[in-house]
């Protein structure tokens, strides 16, 4: 690879504007559908479990945070694979691109099996740090133990998604996501509301849907590998390289998830109503984050491909356009949330105490959307560029900024709104660091 440190020209008319918009939208619109399908059906899970009462709702918030933390620590399986595959597509080597994809799938399966074996017996230890009430903790352990059985499938879905995104295909993940999460919602409704399995029914419905989704990705990727004559056996050197490439992204995600887990722990110590409201607010945030992440996914694919092809000017131009799209989408989503805010508690059958907490926090969730638009887009661009080391340092630094703000919330006992203000400080710190990096040239490394 070579690194271009010379001054890069701005967006030229032929490289920017409508041409980049078309490419961004071609990748981002299907990615948007796939990304929002997951939080929409997670919100459906919350709506279904909410019928069981505040304890079950709080338990889903705690267990969901643990599970998403464990799985998202392995999100590098999608992100690093996207970047590696896209660079080789940009360099014109589809066979080698798929070879890297196969290595990523084997790595995902191995890590998923380890998490499943360790996660089931250690579920109580994972729930305990949140300090939830005994009733909430018991339900959270039940949900978590069942859900951990699906971690190999979850990680295979991550790796399979990364392969297809790197191949510039965001339509297939859309189809699989919609089918999988529709099945998830139907199964949860039947198992929880019809058969009366309680919170365990919600967990089993999710596991079944994840296994079938993983099977669909394996069929698509392995069929493509056979067409290109790519061996299906693991390539030890490739698996090892994939793991090494993802380690910095792992550290980045550790910093990210530590902040979110700490925020849930702080909310849990405020009582059942605040942690239930925080869980719902976080799912709303996640829904909007995934929607904004559609542009970031386009950023990963486009940046990897253009840098793989050695086209720095196109990378710069596309980045500028995607940041503009991110800010604009953040403004629209924030405004939409303000309009929808009064009706959101009713979707979860929230009691008056949860409703009061939730309505107050949703204002902050809405105000942070334009900041989130910049953060998520630049995060995606730098992931696509393979700038993992900087991303790890930046996320750790932002987490350090969050810690004293969260500490003040605990010491002063200022409530859930103050906790979300601390999260806002964290997001602004991330935006400043990523924006400064994007203006430089150190991340513009070209070649496969």
TIMI-576055 format. One line per 5 residues: number of its first residue (from 1); their letters; for each residue x, y, z of N, C-alpha, C. Coordinates in steps of 0.1 Angstrom, whole numbers, always signed. Example, Ala and Ser with C-alpha at 12.3 -4.5 7.8 and 13.67 -1.06 7.14 Angstrom:
<atoms>
1	as	+132/-57/+78/+123/-45/+78/+132/-33/+78; +128/-22/+71/+137/-11/+71/+129/+0/+79
</atoms>
This chain:
<atoms>
1	xxxxx	+8/-12/+0/+0/+0/+0/+9/+12/+0; +3/+23/-5/+10/+36/-5/+2/+46/+2; +8/+56/+8/+1/+66/+16/+3/+80/+9; -8/+86/+5/-8/+99/-1/-9/+110/+9; +2/+117/+11/+2/+128/+20/+2/+142/+14
6	xxxxx	+2/+142/+0/+1/+155/-7/-12/+161/-5; -13/+174/-8/-26/+181/-7/-36/+175/-17; -48/+171/-12/-58/+165/-20/-67/+175/-26; -70/+175/-38/-80/+185/-44/-93/+183/-38; -101/+194/-39/-115/+194/-34/-124/+186/-43
11	xxxxx	-136/+187/-40/-146/+180/-48/-148/+186/-62; -143/+179/-72/-145/+184/-85/-159/+181/-90; -164/+189/-99/-178/+187/-104/-181/+173/-109; -171/+167/-116/-173/+154/-122/-172/+143/-111; -166/+146/-100/-164/+136/-90/-174/+137/-78
16	xxxxx	-180/+149/-77/-190/+151/-66/-204/+152/-71; -212/+159/-63/-226/+161/-67/-234/+149/-70; -241/+149/-81/-251/+139/-84/-245/+125/-85; -233/+124/-91/-226/+111/-93/-224/+104/-80; -219/+111/-70/-216/+105/-57/-229/+103/-50
21	xxxxx	-239/+112/-52/-252/+110/-45/-258/+97/-50; -257/+94/-63/-263/+81/-68/-257/+69/-62; -243/+69/-61/-236/+58/-56/-239/+56/-41; -239/+68/-34/-243/+67/-19/-257/+61/-17; -266/+66/-25/-280/+62/-23/-282/+47/-27
26	xxxxx	-274/+43/-38/-275/+29/-42/-271/+19/-31; -261/+23/-23/-257/+15/-12/-264/+17/+1; -267/+30/+3/-273/+34/+16/-288/+31/+17; -296/+31/+7/-310/+29/+8/-313/+14/+12; -307/+4/+5/-309/-9/+10/-303/-12/+24
31	xxxxx	-291/-5/+27/-285/-7/+40/-294/-1/+50; -300/+10/+47/-309/+17/+57/-321/+7/+60; -326/+0/+50/-337/-9/+53/-332/-20/+62; -320/-26/+59/-315/-37/+67/-312/-33/+81; -306/-21/+82/-302/-16/+96/-314/-13/+105
36	xxxxx	-324/-6/+99/-336/-2/+107/-345/-14/+110; -344/-25/+102/-352/-37/+105/-349/-42/+118; -336/-43/+122/-332/-49/+135/-338/-41/+147; -335/-28/+148/-341/-21/+160/-356/-20/+159; -362/-20/+147/-376/-19/+147/-382/-32/+153
41	xxxxx	-376/-43/+150/-382/-56/+156/-377/-57/+171; -366/-51/+174/-362/-51/+188/-372/-42/+196; -377/-31/+190/-387/-23/+196/-400/-31/+197; -403/-40/+187/-414/-48/+188/-413/-58/+200; -400/-63/+202/-398/-72/+213/-401/-64/+226
46	xxxxx	-397/-52/+227/-400/-44/+239/-415/-42/+241; -422/-39/+230/-436/-37/+230/-443/-50/+235; -438/-62/+231/-444/-75/+235/-441/-77/+249; -428/-76/+253/-424/-79/+267/-430/-69/+276; -432/-56/+272/-438/-46/+280/-452/-50/+286
51	xxxxx	-459/-59/+279/-472/-65/+284/-470/-73/+296; -457/-78/+299/-455/-86/+310/-452/-77/+323; -450/-64/+321/-448/-55/+333/-435/-49/+333; -433/-39/+342/-421/-31/+343/-408/-40/+346; -410/-50/+355/-399/-59/+358/-393/-66/+346
56	xxxxx	-402/-72/+337/-397/-78/+325/-391/-68/+316; -397/-56/+315/-391/-46/+306/-378/-42/+310; -376/-40/+323/-362/-37/+329/-352/-48/+326; -357/-60/+328/-348/-72/+326/-344/-72/+311; -353/-70/+302/-349/-70/+288/-339/-59/+285
61	xxxxx	-340/-47/+292/-331/-36/+290/-317/-40/+295; -316/-47/+306/-303/-51/+312/-297/-62/+303; -305/-73/+301/-300/-84/+293/-296/-80/+279; -305/-72/+273/-302/-67/+260/-289/-59/+259; -286/-51/+269/-273/-44/+269/-262/-53/+270
66	xxxxx	-262/-64/+279/-252/-73/+280/-249/-81/+266; -261/-85/+260/-260/-93/+248/-254/-84/+237; -260/-72/+235/-255/-64/+224/-240/-60/+227; -236/-58/+239/-222/-55/+242/-213/-66/+238; -217/-79/+241/-209/-90/+237/-208/-92/+222
71	xxxxx	-219/-91/+216/-219/-92/+201/-212/-81/+194; -215/-69/+199/-209/-57/+192/-194/-56/+194; -189/-62/+205/-174/-63/+206/-168/-70/+194; -176/-78/+188/-172/-86/+176/-177/-80/+163; -181/-67/+163/-186/-61/+151/-175/-59/+141
76	xxxxx	-162/-60/+145/-151/-60/+135/-153/-71/+125; -160/-81/+128/-162/-92/+119/-169/-87/+106; -178/-77/+108/-185/-71/+97/-176/-59/+91; -171/-51/+100/-164/-39/+95/-151/-41/+89; -143/-50/+95/-130/-53/+89/-131/-61/+77
81	xxxxx	-141/-70/+76/-143/-78/+64/-148/-69/+53; -157/-59/+56/-162/-50/+45/-150/-43/+39; -141/-38/+48/-130/-30/+43/-120/-39/+34; -117/-51/+39/-108/-59/+32/-113/-64/+19; -126/-68/+19/-132/-73/+7/-134/-61/-3
86	xxxxx	-138/-50/+1/-140/-38/-8/-127/-34/-14; -116/-34/-7/-103/-30/-12/-99/-39/-24; -101/-52/-22/-98/-62/-33/-107/-61/-45; -120/-57/-42/-129/-54/-53/-124/-42/-61; -120/-32/-54/-115/-20/-60/-102/-23/-68
91	xxxxx	-94/-32/-64/-82/-36/-71/-85/-46/-82; -98/-50/-84/-102/-59/-95/-100/-74/-92; -98/-78/-79/-96/-92/-76/-107/-98/-68; -118/-102/-75/-130/-107/-68/-127/-121/-61; -119/-129/-67/-116/-142/-61/-110/-140/-48
96	xxxxx	-100/-132/-47/-93/-129/-34/-102/-122/-24; -111/-114/-29/-121/-107/-21/-129/-118/-13; -134/-128/-21/-142/-138/-15/-134/-147/-6; -121/-149/-9/-113/-157/+0/-112/-151/+13; -110/-137/+14/-110/-131/+27/-124/-132/+34
101	xxxxx	-135/-132/+26/-148/-134/+32/-149/-147/+38; -145/-158/+32/-145/-171/+38/-137/-172/+51; -126/-166/+51/-118/-165/+63/-125/-158/+74; -132/-147/+71/-140/-140/+81/-151/-148/+87; -157/-157/+79/-168/-165/+83/-163/-176/+93
106	xxxxx	-151/-182/+90/-146/-191/+99/-142/-185/+113; -137/-173/+112/-133/-166/+124/-146/-163/+133; -156/-159/+126/-169/-156/+133/-175/-169/+140; -174/-180/+133/-179/-192/+139/-171/-196/+151; -158/-195/+151/-150/-199/+162/-152/-190/+174
111	xxxxx	-153/-177/+172/-155/-168/+183/-169/-170/+189; -179/-172/+180/-193/-174/+185/-194/-186/+193; -188/-197/+190/-188/-209/+198/-182/-207/+212; -171/-200/+212/-165/-197/+225/-174/-188/+234; -181/-178/+228/-190/-170/+236/-202/-178/+241
116	xxxxx	-207/-187/+233/-218/-195/+237/-215/-204/+249; -203/-211/+248/-199/-220/+258/-196/-213/+271; -191/-201/+271/-188/-193/+283/-200/-185/+288; -208/-181/+279/-219/-171/+283/-230/-177/+291; -234/-190/+288/-245/-196/+295/-242/-198/+310
121	xxxxx	-231/-204/+314/-229/-205/+328/-225/-192/+336; -220/-183/+328/-215/-170/+335/-225/-159/+334; -238/-162/+329/-248/-152/+328/-250/-144/+341; -251/-150/+353/-253/-142/+365/-242/-132/+367; -230/-136/+364/-219/-127/+367/-220/-115/+357
126	xxxxx	-225/-117/+345/-226/-106/+335/-238/-96/+339; -248/-101/+346/-259/-93/+350/-256/-85/+363; -249/-91/+372/-247/-86/+385/-242/-72/+385; -232/-68/+377/-226/-54/+378/-237/-43/+375; -248/-46/+369/-258/-36/+366/-266/-31/+379
131	xxxxx	-265/-39/+390/-271/-35/+402/-286/-35/+401; -292/-42/+393/-307/-42/+392/-313/-49/+404; -326/-47/+406/-334/-54/+416/-334/-69/+414; -336/-77/+425/-335/-91/+424/-345/-97/+413; -357/-91/+412/-367/-95/+403/-362/-93/+388
136	xxxxx	-357/-81/+386/-352/-77/+373/-340/-86/+369; -331/-88/+379/-319/-96/+376/-323/-110/+372; -332/-116/+379/-336/-130/+377/-341/-132/+362; -350/-123/+358/-355/-124/+344/-344/-121/+334; -335/-112/+337/-324/-108/+328/-315/-121/+326
141	xxxxx	-312/-128/+337/-304/-140/+336/-311/-151/+327; -324/-152/+329/-331/-162/+321/-330/-158/+306; -332/-146/+303/-332/-141/+289/-318/-143/+283; -308/-139/+291/-294/-140/+286/-289/-154/+284; -292/-163/+292/-288/-177/+291/-293/-183/+278
146	xxxxx	-305/-181/+275/-311/-186/+262/-305/-179/+250; -304/-166/+251/-299/-158/+240/-285/-161/+236; -277/-165/+246/-263/-168/+244/-261/-180/+234; -271/-189/+234/-270/-200/+225/-270/-196/+210; -275/-184/+207/-276/-179/+194/-264/-171/+190
151	xxxxx	-253/-169/+198/-242/-161/+195/-234/-166/+182; -232/-179/+180/-225/-182/+168/-233/-178/+155; -246/-179/+156/-254/-174/+144/-253/-159/+143; -253/-152/+154/-253/-137/+153/-240/-133/+147; -229/-139/+151/-216/-135/+145/-214/-139/+131
156	xxxxx	-220/-150/+127/-220/-154/+113/-228/-144/+104; -238/-139/+110/-246/-128/+103/-237/-116/+101; -230/-112/+112/-221/-101/+111/-211/-103/+99; -204/-114/+99/-193/-116/+89/-199/-117/+75; -211/-124/+74/-217/-125/+61/-222/-112/+56
161	xxxxx	-227/-104/+64/-231/-90/+60/-218/-82/+56; -207/-84/+63/-195/-77/+59/-190/-81/+45; -191/-94/+42/-187/-99/+29/-195/-92/+18; -208/-93/+19/-217/-87/+9/-215/-72/+7; -214/-65/+18/-212/-51/+17/-199/-48/+10
166	xxxxx	-188/-55/+13/-176/-53/+6/-177/-56/-9; -186/-65/-12/-188/-68/-27/-198/-58/-33; -201/-47/-25/-210/-36/-30/-224/-41/-31; -228/-51/-23/-242/-56/-24/-248/-54/-10; -257/-44/-9/-265/-41/+3/-279/-45/+2
171	xxxxx	-283/-51/-10/-297/-55/-12/-299/-68/-5; -290/-78/-7/-292/-91/-1/-293/-90/+14; -284/-83/+21/-286/-81/+36/-300/-75/+39; -305/-66/+31/-318/-61/+33/-329/-72/+33; -328/-80/+23/-338/-91/+22/-337/-101/+34
176	xxxxx	-325/-104/+38/-323/-114/+49/-327/-107/+62; -324/-95/+64/-328/-88/+76/-343/-87/+78; -350/-83/+68/-364/-81/+69/-371/-95/+72; -366/-105/+64/-372/-119/+67/-369/-124/+81; -357/-122/+85/-353/-127/+98/-360/-120/+110
181	xxxxx	-360/-107/+109/-366/-99/+120/-381/-100/+120; -387/-102/+108/-402/-104/+108/-405/-117/+115; -397/-127/+112/-399/-140/+118/-397/-139/+133; -387/-131/+137/-384/-129/+151/-396/-123/+158; -402/-113/+152/-414/-106/+159/-426/-116/+160
186	xxxxx	-428/-123/+149/-439/-133/+149/-437/-144/+160; -425/-149/+160/-422/-160/+170/-424/-154/+184; -419/-142/+187/-420/-136/+200/-434/-134/+204; -442/-129/+195/-456/-127/+198/-463/-140/+202; -460/-151/+194/-466/-164/+197/-461/-170/+210
191	xxxxx	-448/-170/+212/-442/-176/+224/-445/-169/+237; -446/-156/+236/-448/-148/+248/-463/-146/+251; -470/-141/+241/-484/-137/+243/-494/-149/+242; -491/-158/+233/-501/-169/+230/-497/-181/+239; -485/-186/+239/-481/-197/+247/-477/-194/+261
196	xxxxx	-475/-181/+264/-473/-178/+278/-459/-182/+283; -449/-182/+275/-435/-185/+279/-428/-174/+286; -434/-162/+287/-428/-151/+294/-416/-146/+287; -406/-140/+294/-394/-134/+288/-386/-145/+281; -387/-158/+286/-379/-168/+279/-384/-170/+265
201	xxxxx	-397/-168/+262/-402/-170/+249/-397/-159/+239; -394/-147/+244/-388/-137/+236/-374/-141/+232; -367/-146/+242/-353/-151/+239/-352/-162/+229; -361/-172/+230/-361/-183/+221/-365/-179/+207; -375/-170/+206/-379/-165/+192/-367/-158/+185
206	xxxxx	-359/-150/+193/-347/-144/+187/-337/-154/+182; -334/-164/+191/-324/-174/+187/-328/-181/+174; -340/-185/+173/-345/-193/+161/-343/-184/+149; -347/-171/+150/-346/-162/+138/-332/-160/+134; -323/-159/+144/-308/-157/+141/-302/-168/+134
211	xxxxx	-306/-180/+138/-300/-192/+132/-304/-193/+117; -317/-190/+114/-321/-191/+101/-315/-180/+92; -313/-168/+98/-306/-157/+91/-292/-161/+87; -285/-167/+97/-271/-171/+95/-270/-181/+83; -280/-190/+83/-280/-200/+73/-282/-194/+59
216	xxxxx	-290/-184/+58/-292/-177/+45/-280/-170/+40; -272/-163/+49/-259/-157/+45/-249/-168/+41; -249/-179/+48/-239/-189/+44/-242/-194/+30; -255/-196/+27/-259/-201/+13/-254/-191/+3; -257/-178/+5/-253/-168/-5/-238/-167/-7
221	xxxxx	-231/-166/+4/-216/-164/+3/-209/-177/-3; -213/-188/+2/-207/-201/-3/-210/-203/-17; -222/-200/-22/-225/-202/-36/-216/-193/-45; -214/-180/-40/-205/-171/-48/-191/-176/-47; -186/-182/-36/-173/-187/-35/-171/-199/-45
226	xxxxx	-180/-207/-46/-179/-219/-55/-178/-214/-70; -186/-203/-73/-185/-198/-87/-172/-193/-90; -165/-187/-80/-151/-182/-83/-140/-192/-80; -144/-204/-77/-134/-215/-74/-126/-212/-61; -133/-206/-51/-126/-203/-39/-128/-215/-29
231	xxxxx	-117/-220/-24/-118/-232/-14/-126/-227/-2; -134/-237/+4/-142/-234/+15/-135/-237/+28; -124/-244/+28/-117/-247/+40/-110/-234/+46; -108/-234/+59/-102/-222/+65/-87/-220/+61; -83/-208/+59/-69/-205/+56/-64/-199/+68
236	xxxxx	-55/-206/+76/-51/-202/+89/-45/-189/+89; -36/-186/+79/-30/-173/+78/-40/-162/+76; -50/-165/+68/-60/-155/+65/-69/-152/+77; -73/-163/+84/-81/-161/+97/-73/-153/+107; -60/-156/+108/-51/-149/+117/-50/-134/+114
241	xxxxx	-49/-132/+101/-48/-118/+96/-61/-110/+98; -72/-117/+96/-85/-111/+98/-87/-107/+113; -82/-116/+121/-83/-113/+136/-74/-101/+140; -62/-101/+134/-53/-90/+137/-58/-77/+132; -64/-77/+120/-69/-65/+114/-81/-59/+122
246	xxxxx	-88/-69/+129/-100/-64/+136/-97/-61/+151; -84/-63/+155/-82/-61/+170/-83/-46/+174; -79/-37/+165/-80/-23/+169/-95/-19/+169; -103/-25/+159/-117/-22/+159/-124/-28/+172; -118/-39/+176/-123/-45/+189/-121/-36/+201
251	xxxxx	-109/-30/+201/-106/-20/+212/-115/-8/+211; -118/-3/+199/-127/+8/+196/-141/+4/+202; -145/-8/+199/-158/-12/+203/-159/-14/+218; -148/-18/+224/-147/-20/+239/-150/-6/+245; -143/+4/+240/-146/+18/+246/-160/+22/+244
256	xxxxx	-166/+20/+232/-179/+23/+229/-189/+16/+238; -188/+3/+239/-198/-5/+246/-196/-2/+261; -184/+1/+266/-182/+4/+280/-190/+16/+284; -190/+26/+276/-198/+38/+279/-213/+35/+279; -218/+27/+270/-232/+24/+270/-236/+14/+281
261	xxxxx	-227/+5/+284/-230/-4/+296/-230/+4/+309; -220/+13/+310/-219/+21/+322/-232/+30/+324; -236/+35/+313/-249/+43/+313/-260/+35/+318; -262/+23/+313/-273/+14/+318/-271/+11/+333; -259/+8/+337/-256/+5/+351/-260/+17/+360
266	xxxxx	-257/+29/+355/-261/+41/+363/-276/+43/+364; -283/+40/+352/-297/+41/+352/-303/+30/+361; -298/+18/+361/-303/+7/+369/-303/+11/+384; -293/+18/+388/-292/+22/+402/-301/+33/+406; -308/+39/+396/-318/+49/+399/-331/+43/+402
271	xxxxx	-333/+30/+399/-346/+24/+402/-352/+17/+389; -363/+10/+391/-369/+2/+381/-374/+11/+370; -381/+22/+373/-387/+31/+363/-377/+37/+355; -366/+43/+361/-356/+49/+352/-349/+40/+343; -345/+27/+348/-338/+18/+339/-348/+13/+328
276	xxxxx	-361/+12/+331/-370/+8/+320/-371/+19/+310; -372/+32/+314/-372/+43/+305/-359/+44/+297; -348/+42/+304/-335/+43/+297/-334/+32/+286; -339/+20/+289/-339/+9/+280/-347/+13/+267; -359/+19/+269/-367/+23/+257/-360/+34/+250
281	xxxxx	-355/+44/+257/-348/+55/+250/-336/+50/+243; -329/+41/+248/-317/+35/+241/-321/+28/+229; -333/+21/+229/-337/+14/+217/-342/+24/+206; -348/+35/+210/-351/+46/+201/-338/+51/+195; -328/+54/+204/-315/+59/+199/-309/+49/+189
286	xxxxx	-310/+36/+192/-304/+26/+184/-311/+26/+170; -324/+27/+170/-331/+28/+158/-326/+39/+149; -325/+51/+155/-321/+63/+147/-306/+61/+143; -298/+55/+152/-284/+53/+149/-282/+44/+137; -290/+33/+137/-289/+24/+126/-293/+30/+113
291	xxxxx	-303/+39/+114/-308/+46/+102/-296/+55/+96; -290/+62/+106/-278/+71/+101/-267/+62/+97; -265/+50/+103/-254/+42/+99/-255/+37/+85; -267/+38/+79/-268/+34/+65/-258/+42/+56; -256/+55/+59/-247/+63/+52/-233/+58/+55
296	xxxxx	-231/+55/+68/-217/+50/+72/-214/+37/+65; -224/+28/+63/-221/+16/+56/-217/+19/+41; -224/+28/+35/-220/+32/+22/-206/+38/+22; -202/+45/+33/-189/+50/+35/-178/+40/+35; -181/+29/+43/-172/+18/+44/-169/+12/+30
301	xxxxx	-180/+9/+23/-179/+2/+10/-172/+11/-1; -176/+24/-1/-171/+33/-11/-157/+36/-8; -153/+39/+4/-140/+42/+8/-130/+31/+5; -134/+19/+9/-125/+7/+7/-123/+5/-8; -134/+6/-16/-132/+4/-30/-124/+15/-37
306	xxxxx	-127/+28/-34/-119/+39/-41/-105/+39/-37; -102/+36/-24/-88/+36/-20/-81/+24/-25; -88/+12/-26/-82/+0/-33/-79/+3/-47; -87/+12/-54/-84/+15/-68/-74/+27/-69; -70/+32/-58/-60/+43/-58/-65/+57/-61
311	xxxxx	-79/+59/-59/-85/+71/-63/-88/+80/-50; -78/+88/-46/-79/+96/-34/-89/+107/-36; -89/+113/-47/-98/+125/-50/-113/+120/-48; -116/+108/-54/-130/+103/-53/-133/+100/-38; -123/+95/-31/-126/+93/-16/-129/+105/-9
316	xxxxx	-121/+116/-11/-124/+129/-5/-138/+134/-9; -141/+134/-21/-154/+139/-26/-165/+132/-20; -164/+119/-20/-175/+110/-15/-177/+113/+0; -166/+115/+7/-167/+117/+22/-174/+130/+24; -171/+141/+17/-178/+154/+19/-192/+152/+17
321	xxxxx	-196/+145/+6/-211/+143/+3/-218/+135/+14; -211/+125/+19/-217/+117/+29/-219/+124/+43; -209/+133/+46/-211/+141/+58/-223/+150/+57; -225/+156/+45/-236/+164/+43/-249/+156/+44; -249/+145/+39/-261/+136/+40/-263/+132/+55
326	xxxxx	-253/+130/+62/-254/+126/+76/-260/+137/+85; -255/+149/+83/-261/+161/+90/-276/+163/+87; -279/+162/+74/-292/+165/+69/-302/+154/+75; -297/+141/+74/-306/+131/+80/-307/+132/+95; -297/+136/+102/-298/+138/+116/-308/+149/+120
331	xxxxx	-309/+160/+112/-319/+170/+115/-333/+165/+112; -335/+157/+101/-348/+152/+98/-352/+142/+109; -343/+133/+113/-347/+123/+123/-350/+129/+137; -342/+139/+140/-345/+146/+153/-358/+153/+153; -362/+160/+142/-375/+166/+141/-386/+156/+141
336	xxxxx	-384/+145/+135/-394/+135/+135/-396/+129/+149; -386/+127/+156/-387/+122/+170/-394/+132/+179; -392/+145/+177/-399/+155/+185/-414/+154/+182; -418/+152/+170/-432/+151/+166/-438/+138/+172; -431/+127/+171/-436/+114/+176/-435/+112/+191
341	xxxxx	-427/+120/+198/-424/+119/+212/-436/+116/+221; -447/+123/+220/-459/+121/+229/-465/+107/+228; -463/+100/+217/-470/+87/+215/-461/+75/+218; -448/+78/+220/-438/+67/+221/-441/+59/+234; -443/+65/+246/-445/+57/+258/-457/+47/+256
346	xxxxx	-467/+51/+249/-479/+43/+248/-476/+30/+240; -466/+31/+231/-462/+19/+223/-457/+8/+232; -452/+11/+243/-446/+1/+252/-455/-1/+265; -467/+4/+265/-476/+3/+276/-469/+7/+289; -461/+17/+288/-453/+22/+300/-462/+28/+311
351	xxxxx	-459/+25/+323/-467/+31/+334/-463/+45/+336; -471/+53/+344/-468/+67/+345/-454/+71/+349; -448/+63/+358/-434/+67/+363/-424/+65/+351; -426/+55/+343/-417/+53/+332/-419/+63/+321; -432/+66/+319/-436/+76/+309/-429/+90/+312
356	xxxxx	-430/+94/+325/-424/+107/+328/-409/+108/+325; -402/+97/+329/-388/+97/+327/-385/+97/+312; -392/+89/+304/-390/+87/+290/-392/+100/+282; -403/+107/+285/-407/+119/+277/-396/+130/+279; -390/+130/+291/-380/+140/+294/-367/+137/+286
361	xxxxx	-363/+124/+286/-351/+120/+279/-352/+122/+264; -363/+119/+258/-365/+119/+244/-361/+133/+237; -363/+144/+244/-358/+157/+239/-343/+156/+236; -336/+151/+245/-321/+150/+243/-317/+141/+232; -324/+130/+231/-322/+120/+220/-324/+127/+207
366	xxxxx	-334/+135/+206/-337/+142/+193/-326/+153/+190; -322/+160/+200/-312/+171/+198/-299/+166/+194; -295/+154/+198/-282/+148/+195/-281/+142/+181; -292/+141/+173/-292/+134/+161/-282/+140/+150; -282/+154/+148/-272/+159/+139/-258/+156/+142
371	xxxxx	-254/+157/+155/-241/+153/+160/-238/+138/+156; -248/+130/+159/-247/+115/+156/-245/+113/+141; -251/+121/+132/-250/+120/+118/-235/+122/+114; -228/+132/+119/-214/+134/+116/-206/+123/+121; -208/+119/+134/-200/+108/+140/-201/+95/+133
376	xxxxx	-213/+91/+130/-214/+77/+124/-209/+77/+109; -211/+88/+102/-206/+88/+88/-190/+88/+88; -184/+96/+96/-169/+96/+96/-164/+84/+102; -170/+78/+112/-166/+65/+117/-166/+54/+106; -177/+54/+97/-177/+45/+86/-167/+47/+76
381	xxxxx	-164/+60/+73/-154/+63/+63/-140/+58/+67; -137/+61/+80/-124/+57/+85/-122/+42/+87; -133/+35/+90/-133/+21/+90/-130/+15/+76; -137/+21/+66/-135/+17/+52/-120/+19/+48; -114/+29/+53/-100/+33/+50/-90/+24/+57
386	xxxxx	-95/+16/+67/-86/+8/+75/-78/+15/+85; -84/+27/+90/-78/+35/+100/-81/+31/+114; -80/+18/+117/-85/+12/+129/-78/+17/+141; -65/+19/+140/-57/+23/+152/-62/+36/+157; -64/+46/+148/-68/+59/+152/-82/+58/+159
391	xxxxx	-91/+50/+153/-104/+49/+158/-104/+43/+172; -95/+34/+175/-94/+29/+188/-90/+39/+198; -79/+47/+195/-75/+58/+203/-85/+68/+206; -92/+72/+195/-103/+82/+196/-114/+78/+205; -118/+65/+204/-129/+60/+212/-125/+60/+227
396	xxxxx	-113/+55/+230/-109/+54/+243/-108/+68/+249; -103/+78/+242/-103/+92/+247/-117/+97/+250; -126/+94/+241/-140/+99/+243/-146/+93/+255; -143/+80/+257/-148/+73/+269/-142/+79/+282; -130/+83/+282/-124/+90/+293/-131/+103/+296
401	xxxxx	-135/+110/+285/-143/+122/+287/-156/+120/+294; -162/+108/+291/-176/+105/+296/-175/+101/+311; -164/+95/+315/-164/+90/+329/-166/+100/+340; -160/+112/+340/-163/+122/+350/-177/+127/+349; -182/+129/+337/-196/+133/+336/-206/+124/+342
406	xxxxx	-204/+111/+339/-212/+100/+345/-210/+100/+360; -198/+102/+365/-195/+102/+379/-203/+113/+386; -204/+124/+380/-211/+135/+386/-226/+132/+388; -232/+125/+378/-246/+121/+378/-248/+112/+390; -239/+103/+392/-240/+93/+404/-239/+101/+417
411	xxxxx	-229/+109/+418/-226/+116/+431/-237/+126/+434; -242/+133/+424/-252/+144/+427/-266/+138/+426; -268/+126/+421/-281/+120/+420/-291/+129/+412; -286/+134/+400/-294/+143/+393/-304/+137/+383; -304/+123/+382/-314/+117/+374/-311/+114/+359
416	xxxxx	-321/+108/+352/-319/+103/+339/-315/+113/+328; -321/+125/+329/-318/+136/+320/-304/+139/+320; -298/+140/+332/-284/+144/+334/-275/+133/+328; -279/+120/+330/-272/+109/+324/-271/+110/+309; -282/+114/+303/-282/+116/+288/-275/+128/+284
421	xxxxx	-274/+138/+292/-265/+150/+289/-250/+145/+289; -247/+136/+298/-233/+131/+298/-230/+123/+286; -240/+116/+281/-239/+109/+268/-237/+119/+256; -244/+130/+257/-242/+140/+247/-228/+146/+247; -222/+148/+258/-208/+153/+259/-199/+142/+252
426	xxxxx	-202/+130/+255/-194/+119/+249/-195/+119/+233; -207/+121/+228/-209/+122/+214/-201/+134/+207; -202/+145/+214/-195/+157/+209/-180/+155/+209; -175/+149/+219/-160/+146/+219/-156/+137/+208; -165/+127/+204/-162/+118/+193/-162/+126/+180
431	xxxxx	-172/+135/+179/-173/+143/+166/-161/+152/+164; -156/+158/+175/-144/+166/+173/-132/+158/+169; -130/+147/+175/-118/+138/+171/-119/+133/+157; -131/+128/+153/-132/+123/+139/-131/+133/+129; -137/+145/+131/-136/+156/+122/-122/+161/+119
436	xxxxx	-114/+161/+130/-100/+166/+129/-93/+155/+121; -95/+143/+123/-88/+132/+115/-92/+133/+100; -104/+134/+97/-109/+134/+84/-103/+146/+76; -100/+157/+82/-94/+168/+75/-80/+166/+71; -73/+156/+78/-59/+153/+75/-58/+143/+63
441	xxxxx	-46/+138/+61/-43/+129/+50/-37/+116/+54; -35/+114/+67/-28/+101/+72/-37/+89/+69; -50/+91/+68/-59/+79/+66/-60/+75/+52; -55/+83/+42/-57/+81/+28/-47/+71/+23; -47/+59/+27/-38/+48/+23/-44/+40/+11
446	xxx	-37/+39/+0/-43/+33/-12/-37/+19/-15; -44/+12/-23/-40/-1/-27/-47/-12/-20; -45/-25/-25/-52/-36/-19/-44/-41/-7
</atoms>
